[in-house]
């Protein structure tokens, strides 16, 4: 019988996951059986594996993905039990239908058309219904029921060609009727709010309740920079002279999403005293987000902004604990835990309250 280490328990605590919501799968050899067993008891994290070669931890989602190295998969598995909107989209051109779930139903048909999902650009939402929990689970069961009618295509997402694997050649009216029956079946199970969601809400309240130790944002950022630079030093990188300012980037204030930056680093060529200037924008307020953004900008300062977001920059960020997936950068779970510990030490970030409308 496997046991969770103190460090693994700390990681789970940082995520708002109790030990009661984990499952020891050391005696279960089949991946499918591990997932089934976890879903049966409502476990959100499984353990009892050989330590992962990258991080040395044994924490995985019921689907078998390491939550330390690939924290995005924890969100995917959480979605399996979370609330959402179930929908059926319909393409008139081929009479194909798509089964899915989303939290942004108003935008979904537009997104499918823009992506040319499956090779079609005429998608319309034929059916949608909100559920309080288990949206992903209901969706997956519906797909299993329709597996004999599955068809595949392609679409472009994030500039890459993807396989469209959620299309079915099946009468849409019949599918809507069966989807409603399936939803009713889950409602009869008396599904309540997802416990992890409640715990994450509690965690947010704890962050909000952090003591205020600094009056001004730049005081907080100065101390945060020391903590982050210490970690860079431990992995063999010296940080140049820099100054961290709280204010908008050289792009200025904008509500346009594509030009809205959380931070910016200016090269030493901008200054007469050979120092890098870092801006942390006022639209970054959460303590962990501020630390993640500041860490990113300090990495730019180490290279004096010369490598931009190229391979040498990403190598440094990966060494520090950041991960990359389909063009997105985010802290690993281990690094996220470190940021949360720093936030506890630094106290509440004294952000300004701006009217953005």
N, C-alpha and C positions, 0 to 999 in steps of 0.2 A: 504493500500500500504506500503510495507516494504522499509526501507532505510538502506544503508550500513553505518556501523559505521566508525569512523576515523581510527581505528586500522585495520579494514577489507580493507579499501581503501589503507592503507599503505602496507598491505600484497600483494594486487593486483599490486600496483606500483612496489614492489620489483620483481614481476614476469614479469613485462613488459606488464601487462594487463590493458587496460583503462576501465573506468566505462562504456563507450559505448559498450564494449564487454561483458557486464553482462546482466542478465535478471532477473527481479523480478517474481518469480513463486508462490508467496504467495496465489494467487487466483486459482491456478491450482492444483487439488487434485490428478490426475492420474500421475504416474511416466512416463508412455509412452507418455502422452500428454506434460509433461514438457520437455522431451527429444526432441520430435518432434518440439515443439515451439522454443526451443533453437537452434536447427539445422536450422530451417527456417530463423531465423534472424542472424545466425552466432555467437551466444553467446558462449563464451568459459567457462564462470562460471555462475552458477545460485545461487540465494539467496532468502530469504524470508521463510526459514524453522524455525522450533523450533531449538534453539541453540544446537549444538552437545554436547552430555553429556561428551565427553572426553576433548574437547578443548574450548567449549563455543562459537565457531564461526558458521556462517550460510552459508559458502561458499562451493559449491559442483560443480562437473562436471555435464554436461548434463545427464550423466549416473547415477547421484545420489551419487557419492562418495565424502567424505569430503577431500578437497585438503589440509587442514592443518594437519590432522592426517595421511592421506594416500596420500602424494604428487605424488607417482608413478602413480596414476590414472589420474592425470593431463597430464602426458606424454602419457598415453594410449588414452585419448580423443584428445590430440594434434595430435597423429598419425592418427586419424580418418580424419583429414584435411590436413595432411602433404604430401610431395612428397614421392615417393618410387617406388619399382619395384613390379608390380603385376605378379603373376606366377600361372601356373598349373603344378603340379608334377604328375607323373604317376607310378603306381606299376604294373609291368607286371604279377606278381604272381596271383593277384586277379582281374586285370583290373579295380582297383579302381583309382580314381584321388583325388588330394588334391588341394584346392583353398587357396591362401594366398597372403600376401604382405611382403616385406622385404626390408632392405637397404643393404643387403649383399647377392646378388643373386648368386655370384660365390661360396659361401660356403653353400648355402641352401640345395642342394641335398645331400651333404656329411653329413650335420647335421641330416637330416631326416633319412638317412641310419644308422648313429651311434646311434640315438635314437630308432631305430627300430619302427618308427612311425606307429601306428595302428597295429603293429605286423609284419611289412614288412620291409625288408632291401634292396630292389632293386629300390628305388625311383630314378627317373630321371626327370629333368626339361623339360617338353614338350613345354612350352610356357612361355615367359616373355616379359614384356613391361614396360618401365619407364613412370611414369606420374609425372607432375609438382606439383600436389596438389590432395587432397581428395583420397589418396590411400586406406585408411581404409574404407571410405564410399563406394567406388566402390566395394571393396572386400566384404563388408557386403551385398550389394545389390545383388551381384552375388550369395552369399550363400543363400539368401532368395529365389532367383529364382530356386535354386536347392534343396530346403528343402525337397521335396517329395522323393528325391533320396539319402538322407543322410544315412550313415552307421557309426557306431562307433567302436572304438577299444581302445587299450591302448598303452602307451609308457612310457619310463623312462626319466625324466628330473630332474636334480639336485638331483639325487639319490632317487627320489620319483616316484611312479606310477601315471601317469596322464591319463585322458580320452582324446582320439583322436576324436575331434568333427568336424573336417574340411574335412572329407572324403566323397566322393559321388560315387555311382555306376551309372555312366552316361557316354555315349560315349565321349571320350576325344576330338575327332575332332570337334564334335558339340559344346562342352563346350568352346573350343578355339574360334570358330566362334562367339559364343554368348558373350564371354568376350570382344572380339575386338569391337563388336557393342556397348556394354555397355561403354567401354572406350571412344569411339567416341562420344557417347551421352554426357558424362561429359566434353569432350574437347570442344564441341559446346556451353557449358555454359560459355565459355571464363573464365575459372578458372585461377586466378592469384596466385602469391606467397602468402603463408599463412601469414596473418598479424602478428600473434604471433611470427612466426619465425623471421620476420623483427625486431620486438620489442626486442626479445631475443638477436639478433645480436647487436642491439643498446646498450642493457644492458652490453654485453661483452665489447663493445667499452668504456662504462663508467668506467668499472672496470679497463681496460687498461689505462684509463686516470687518474687514482688515483694519487695524488701527492706522490712523493718519500720523505718520512720523515726520513728514516734510510739508512745508507750506507751499513750496513752489515745485513745479514739474522738473525744472532743470536740476534742483537739488537731488531729487529722486533719481533722475537719469545719470547724474554724476556717480552716485553710489552703485547704481546698476551696472554702469560701464566698468567699474572696478571688478565686480563679480564676474562679468562676462570675459573681461581681459585675462583674469586669473585662469579661466578654463582654456582660453587660447594658448596661454603660456604653458600649461600642463601638456598640451599636445604638440609643443615645439614651435609655436609661432609668436614672435614678438609683435606687439601692437605699436604703431608709430604714435607720435604726438597728435592728439586729436581733441576737438571740442564738440560737445553735443548740445545742440540748441533745440528748443521746443517751439516749433512754428511751421508754417507751410513751406513746402519745397520750392525750388526755383520755378516750378510750374505754376505756383500760386494756388489759390482756392478755386475749385471747380466742382460742380455736381455731376459732371460727365464721368461715368464710371471708368472708361478706358484711360482717362488722364488723371485719375484720383490715386495719388500715391501715399503710402503710409510713412515712408521715409526716403531719405536721399543722402548720399555721401558725395562730397565734392573733393576732387583731387587736390594735392598739395600745390598744384600750379595756380590755384585760385587765391592762395594766401601769400603774404610777404614773409611770414615767419615759419614757413615749411610745416604747416599742420593741416590735417584733414578736418573738414567741417561736416558734421552729421546733423541732419534735420530729422526730428520725429514730429510728424504732423498731428495736429489736434484732433483729427478724425480717428486716431488710434487711442483707445481709452482703456481697454482691458489690460490688466497687468501682464498676463502671459503673452498677449499679442504685442505689447510694447517691447517686452524682452526679446521675443522672436524677431521682431523688426530691427531692433537695435543690434542684435547679434549678426543679422544679415548685413547691416551697414558697416559694422566693424570689420567684417570679412572683406568688404570692398576696400576699406582703408588699408588693410594689410597689403593688398595688391596695388594700392594707390589708384584704384578704379581702372587699372589697365586691362584686366582680363574680362571686364564687364560680367556677363553671366556665362562665360565660356567654361571649358573643361577644367582648367586649373582652379577657377572659382568654385565650381561644383565639387571638385575633389576636396577642397578645404572645408566646404560646408558639410559634406558627407562625413568627413573626419570628425567634425564638431558634433554631429548628431542629427543633421537635417536629412530629409529624404526627398526624392524626386519621383514623380509619377505623372506621365502624360503632360509634362510641362509645368506641373504645379510643384511648389516647394512647401514643405511643412515639417515641423519638428517630429522626430521619432517619439514614441511614448516615453522612452527613457529620458530624453531631453525635456519633454513636456513636464515630467515629474520634477526634474531639476529646476525648471523655470518656476514651477509652483512653489518649490521650497525657497527660491530666491524671493518670490513675491511675499511669502510669509515673513521673510527677514526684512524686506524693504517697506512693507506696509502698503496702504492704499495709494495708488497713483493719483496725484493731485491734478487731474485733468481739468481743463476749462470746459464750460458748458456753452456750446455754440448753437445759435439758431441757424440751421442749414436751409430753411425754406424761405 
